[in-house]
Amino acid sequence: MSDFFEKSVQRAAENLRTIVLPEGEDQRTIDAAAKIIEMGFAKVILLGDVADIEARLKEKGADPTHLQILNPATDEKLDEFSTNFYEYRKHKGITPEQAANIVKDEIYFGTMLVKEGYADGLVAGACHSSADTIRPALQIIKPVPGLRTISSVFFMCLNGETYLFSDCALVQNPTAPQLCDIAIETTKTAFLFGIDPRVALLSYSTKGSGSGDGVDRVAHAADRAKEMIFALFGAKVLVDGELQFDAAFVPSVAELKCPDSPLKGDANVFIFPDLGSGNICYKAVQRLAGAEAFGPVLQGLAKPVNDLSRGCDAHDIVGTVALTAIQAAML
């Protein structure tokens, strides 16, 4: 169990927040809820069949009265949620009847709990795709006003260090302005979680060693990100790109490939040039090196909704709930 995980749980416990877990009938979610009850760092709402979930929690030795269990198909808030969701989406042609059916879906119902103030954040994705988890949040909760790019970040914990990988789950082929946005939002996330960010925008090229549209895109994004991050945070944040991973991470390689880089091979925030490279890399580091991977944590929503990998376990859910609670306390 990483130091980052333990510190996150401690921070979450300082300001208890209510987190909804819509996949309440998934065994990993039940195991995670039982652990959260034991650790006491968040309040939990589980969605699903009430009697079934209560029985399975008791099998784990957990007291069901220490959390809320709601059935989206029968809950008394359905009329309120149907009416409000219709108002949010009628400009898209949705009918009241369609709205009433949609909010019975556990992810939509859980997202409405967050939107209407019954919960502070949501964690799902153990048995739903990223698209199915994130789409309701984009429709209902919306981005922070003025933000152009919603992105995601993974917290990768390895050998006592925590690294941020972004974007590994959401933006498929980011433009240079989007890469700049992702770098800025990930820098903000690092500070939110007490991490001193050193930001590398990654490529298959280091300072012009390769060529192509992808290299130019990352180089342009890096130049703009340096300006924007300096304007927001000053010289205390080091930013550089375009860099290959070894030039961003290994001091001896940086000395050879990019001796003038301010990072000096000591980056801890890695901005990937596209979703393919980011997603492959985080999973490779997780599975080959044994890193703890928490996320994807979404950046830029007005209230926190976070996705899980469908390959997650209960420990991953517990960690992501802690991160979500911290986000909720800071928004």
SVG drawing of the C-alpha trace seen along z (x, -y; Angstrom):
<svg xmlns="http://www.w3.org/2000/svg" viewBox="-44 -35 70 49">
<polyline fill="none" stroke="black" stroke-width="0.4" points="0.0,0.0 1.6,-3.2 2.4,-6.3 0.3,-8.3 -2.7,-6.0 -2.4,-6.4 -2.0,-10.2 -5.0,-10.4 -7.2,-8.4 -6.0,-10.7 -6.9,-13.8 -10.3,-12.5 -11.1,-11.7 -10.4,-15.3 -13.5,-16.5 -16.0,-13.7 -17.7,-13.7 -20.5,-11.5 -19.5,-9.5 -22.0,-7.4 -21.0,-4.0 -23.6,-3.2 -22.4,0.3 -23.6,1.5 -24.2,5.1 -20.7,5.7 -18.8,7.7 -15.7,5.5 -17.8,2.4 -19.3,4.2 -15.9,5.2 -14.7,1.6 -17.7,0.2 -17.0,2.6 -13.4,1.4 -14.5,-2.3 -16.9,-1.7 -14.0,-0.1 -11.6,-3.0 -14.2,-5.7 -12.8,-8.3 -16.0,-8.8 -19.8,-8.4 -21.0,-6.0 -24.2,-5.6 -24.6,-2.2 -27.1,-1.8 -28.9,1.5 -31.2,4.1 -31.3,3.1 -32.0,6.5 -29.2,8.2 -26.6,5.5 -27.5,5.6 -27.1,9.3 -23.7,9.3 -22.4,6.5 -23.3,8.5 -21.4,11.5 -18.3,9.2 -18.9,8.3 -20.0,4.7 -23.0,3.0 -25.3,1.8 -26.7,-0.9 -23.4,-2.7 -24.1,-3.7 -27.1,-4.4 -28.4,-1.9 -30.9,-3.2 -32.7,-1.4 -32.8,-3.7 -35.9,-1.9 -38.1,-2.7 -36.5,-5.5 -38.7,-8.4 -36.4,-11.0 -37.3,-9.6 -39.9,-12.2 -37.6,-15.1 -34.8,-13.7 -37.0,-13.0 -38.3,-16.6 -34.9,-18.1 -33.1,-15.9 -35.8,-16.8 -35.1,-20.5 -31.4,-19.9 -31.8,-18.0 -35.0,-19.2 -32.9,-21.4 -31.6,-18.1 -35.1,-16.9 -35.6,-14.6 -39.2,-13.9 -40.4,-13.7 -41.1,-10.0 -37.5,-9.4 -36.1,-11.4 -38.1,-9.3 -36.6,-6.1 -33.1,-7.4 -32.7,-8.5 -33.5,-4.9 -30.2,-3.9 -27.8,-3.6 -25.1,-5.8 -27.5,-8.5 -29.3,-8.2 -26.0,-8.4 -24.9,-11.5 -28.2,-13.2 -27.5,-12.5 -24.3,-14.5 -25.9,-17.2 -28.8,-17.8 -26.5,-17.8 -27.4,-14.5 -23.8,-13.3 -20.5,-15.1 -18.9,-12.8 -19.3,-9.6 -17.0,-6.7 -18.0,-4.1 -16.6,-2.0 -15.9,1.3 -18.5,2.8 -19.3,-0.1 -17.3,-1.5 -15.6,-4.8 -18.0,-6.3 -21.0,-5.1 -19.6,-6.4 -18.5,-9.8 -21.3,-10.7 -23.9,-11.4 -21.4,-13.7 -20.8,-15.7 -24.6,-16.0 -25.6,-16.8 -22.7,-18.2 -20.9,-20.0 -17.4,-21.4 -16.1,-24.2 -17.2,-27.5 -14.6,-28.6 -12.8,-25.3 -12.2,-24.1 -10.9,-20.5 -12.1,-17.8 -9.2,-15.4 -8.1,-12.6 -5.1,-11.7 -3.8,-8.5 -1.8,-8.6 0.9,-6.0 2.6,-4.9 5.9,-3.1 9.0,-2.7 7.7,-5.3 7.1,-8.0 3.9,-9.2 3.8,-10.1 0.9,-11.7 0.1,-10.3 -2.3,-12.3 -4.4,-11.9 -4.8,-8.1 -8.6,-7.7 -10.5,-10.5 -9.1,-12.8 -8.2,-10.5 -6.1,-12.8 -5.6,-16.1 -4.7,-19.2 -1.8,-21.4 -4.2,-23.7 -5.8,-20.6 -2.4,-19.3 -1.6,-22.6 -4.9,-22.5 -4.2,-19.0 -0.8,-20.1 -2.3,-23.0 -5.1,-21.0 -2.7,-18.2 -0.4,-20.7 -3.4,-22.0 -4.2,-18.4 -0.7,-17.8 -0.9,-20.8 -4.3,-19.8 -2.9,-16.5 0.3,-17.9 2.6,-17.0 5.3,-19.4 4.9,-19.1 7.7,-18.8 5.9,-18.5 7.2,-16.8 5.2,-16.8 6.2,-13.5 6.9,-12.5 8.9,-10.1 11.4,-13.0 13.6,-14.9 14.2,-18.6 13.9,-18.0 15.6,-14.6 12.6,-13.3 10.2,-15.0 6.6,-14.9 3.2,-16.5 3.1,-14.8 6.4,-16.2 5.4,-19.7 2.1,-19.4 3.8,-18.5 6.5,-21.1 4.0,-23.9 1.9,-22.7 5.0,-22.7 5.9,-26.2 2.4,-27.4 2.2,-25.4 5.4,-26.9 3.9,-30.4 0.5,-29.6 1.9,-27.6 4.4,-30.3 1.6,-32.9 -0.4,-30.8 2.2,-29.4 5.5,-31.2 8.9,-29.7 8.3,-27.1 6.9,-24.7 9.3,-23.3 7.9,-22.4 9.6,-21.1 8.9,-19.3 9.0,-17.7 10.8,-14.9 11.1,-11.2 10.3,-9.4 13.9,-8.5 15.0,-12.1 12.3,-13.2 12.9,-10.6 16.6,-9.5 19.1,-12.2 22.0,-10.6 19.9,-10.3 18.7,-13.9 22.3,-15.0 23.1,-13.5 19.9,-14.3 18.7,-17.6 21.4,-19.1 19.6,-22.4 16.2,-21.0 15.2,-22.5 13.8,-19.1 17.2,-17.4 15.5,-14.0 13.5,-14.4 9.9,-14.8 7.0,-13.4 4.1,-14.6 3.9,-13.1 1.6,-14.5 1.2,-11.9 0.7,-12.9 -2.4,-10.8 -4.8,-8.4 -3.2,-5.3 0.3,-6.0 -1.0,-7.1 -3.4,-4.2 -0.8,-1.6 1.9,-3.1 -0.1,-3.3 -1.3,0.3 2.3,1.5 3.7,-0.3 0.9,1.1 1.2,4.7 4.9,5.1 6.4,2.9 3.7,3.5 2.7,-0.2 -0.5,-1.1 -2.7,-3.0 -5.5,-5.2 -7.8,-6.7 -8.7,-7.8 -9.5,-10.9 -11.3,-13.4 -10.1,-17.0 -12.3,-20.0 -15.8,-18.9 -17.8,-21.2 -18.3,-18.3 -16.1,-15.2 -17.0,-12.1 -14.3,-9.5 -13.9,-6.5 -12.5,-3.1 -10.8,-0.5 -13.0,2.6 -9.9,4.5 -9.9,2.8 -10.1,4.5 -11.6,3.3 -8.3,1.6 -8.5,-0.5 -12.0,-1.5 -11.1,-2.5 -8.3,-4.6 -10.3,-6.3 -13.1,-7.1 -10.4,-8.8 -9.2,-10.9 -12.8,-11.8 -13.5,-12.9 -10.5,-15.1 -11.6,-16.7 -15.1,-17.3 -13.7,-19.0 -11.6,-21.4 -14.3,-22.3"/>
</svg>
